[in-house]
Amino acid sequence: MNLPPLSASEARVLGVLIEKAKVTPDAYPLTVNSLTAGCNQKTVRDPVMSLSEAEVQATLEELRGRTLIMESYGASGRVLRYAHNFAKVYGLPGAAVDLLAVLMLRGPQTASELRANCERLHHFADASAVEGYLEELASREAGALALKLPRQPGSREQRWVHLLCGEPASETYAATAPSNRSDLELRVAQLERDVAELRALLESLTS
């Protein structure tokens, strides 16, 4: 079944629900308030968003109509809470769901970056294991959910992007970085990619 694309806010809400289910299980399912805070985090989010509770509530209504979320009152029985139904609707294994969540929350990343950034959600033995799941997502008969982008200049690895919101914008494919990013930002981004790759290499050597 080829599912319709998600909006940017729908992808963010689902990404947060998937993330928090693993990272803060005691607080899951999430209230609208805590979900809004998760959507608007200033760290480990790309892009950074500023959604109101009303916008998050409207997004939840859209997702509920597509059975991508479930409602409950939790143990307290007083406040309505929300959980995702992503894996069942898309028919995906947990590891693939976690990878897509990190892509939804942090934007395009290399397999090594994904392995490092996904650690709290799912442990992958090495970057090749991540690549294996991504290749499966890219070749799904029901419709690709991931795409490997062209290699960027100076980068040893190619980045991956999710396709849950449809084809990525043309600038995502660009071989060079957007002109509005400073040289320092580009160097920091490259250093972060290098650190992720070195961390993955070190772990593979010591495991």
N, C-alpha and C positions, 0 to 999 in steps of 0.2 A: 504494500500500500504506500503510495507516494503522498506523504503528508504535506499540507500547505506550509509555507515558510513562517517562521516566528518573527515578531517585531523585535526591535532592540530591547524594549522593556520586558517583553515576555522571556527573551533569552536570559536577561539579567536575573529576573525573578526565579526562573528554573535553576540557573546556575547557583544562586545563593541557597536555594532549598536543598540541592544535591550536596553542596559543600557543607552546610551546617548540619545535615543529617549525620555526617561522618565526624566533623570537627567538634560540634557541641551537641551530642546526642541527648543530653539531659534536658536541653531547652527545645528539643524538636518533638513534634511539629512546631512551627513558628507562628507567632502572632503577627498581625499586620505591622505593628510598631517595630518589632525586632527584625522583620523581613525588610522593612524600609531602611532601617539602619544598615543592614547587610548590603543592600543594593547601593547605598550611598557611601560606602567605605572609601576613604581616601587612599588607602594602601591596597596592594595586590588587586587592583581593579583597572582595567583598560578597555574602554575609556572610563574616567570617573564620571559618575552620573549624579544628578540631584533630583530624585523623584519625590513627589509629595506622597503622603499616605493615601490621598484620594486617587492619585495615578496608579499606585501599587494595587489598591483595591479594584480599580477598573481593569487592570491587567490580570488580576486573579480571576475576575469574572470571565474574561476571554478564555483563559486557560481552563477554567472549570467547564466551559462549554465544549472544550475539546478533550475532556477527561484527563488532562495532563496534571491536574492537582486534585487533592481530596481534602475535604473539610472535616474537622472534629473539634470537640470541646476539651480534649485532653483529660488529664486526671482531675483538674479543678472543676471542670464542668461549667465554668463561668465565661471564659474568653474563647472566642472562635480561633482555631489554629489551622494551619495549612501544611500539607505534606505533598511531595511530588509523586507523580505516577509515570515518570519519564521512561524508565526501563521497560515497563510493560507495554506502553503505547508504541514505542519505537522498536520493541523486540530486541533489546541489546543486553549483553552481559554487563555486569557491574563495572568491570575495569574500563570498558569502552564509555560507559556513562560518565565515569569520573574524569576521563580524558576530555570528553566534550564539555564537561562543566568547567574545567580549568581553561579551556579555549574560550568558552563563553565569557568567563570572568576576566581573563588576562590578555586576550587577543592572540595574534599569531605567535607561535613559539616553535623552536626546534624540538626534536625528540628528546634531547638531553635536558632542555629546559623543562619540558613537560614532565619528565621523570622526576626531576627535583621538585617542581612545584606541586606535583600530585602526591608527594610522599605521605601527607597526612590523610589522604583519602584512600590511596591504594599503593602498595609497594610493588614496584616493577624491578625485576632482577637486573635489567640493564636497558640501555637505550634501544637495543634491537627488539626487545619485547614490546616496547612502546610503539616502535615502527610497525610491528606485526599487527597490532590492534588498529593502528591508523590506516594501514593498507587495506584491512578488511572494511573499515568505515568508508574508504574511498572507492571501493569496488562493490558495494552493496547492490544487489539486483533491485531492491525496492527504492533505490535512489541514494546517491553518494551523500555522506554526511561530513566528509573531510576532504581536503584538497592540499596537495603539496605545492607550495609556491616556488617560483624560480629562485635559484640561489642568488643571494645578495653579494655584492662585491666585498671581498675580504672575509666572508663567512665560510666556515668549514662545513656547516650543515644547512640544509634547506629548512625553512619554516613551514609549519602546517597551520591551516585555518579551518574552522568549522563552516559548514554550509547550511546550518539550521535556519539561518535568516536569508537563504538564497545565495546567489553568486556574490562574492566579495566585491567591494568597490574597486574600480580600475586602479586606483593609486596603491592598493594593497599588492598588486602585481609588480609595481614599479621596481626596476632593478636598483635604482638609487633612492635614497631616503628623501622624504618630503622636504622641500626647501625651508619650511617654517621651523624645522628642528635645528637647534644650534649644533656647532661642532662638538661642544662639550657633551650635549645630550646624546649625540651619536656615539661618542667614545665611551660614555658610561653604559649605554645599551650594549655595545660590543663587548665591554668588559664583563657585564652581567652574563652574556651568552657564554663567554670564555670560561667564567667561573663555574657555570652550570655544567659545561662540558668536562672541565677538569675534575669537578666533584664526582661526576658519574664515572670518569675514568679511574679515579682513585678508589672509589667504592668497588669497582669491578676487579681491581688488582688486589684489594685486601679481603674480599669476600671469599 
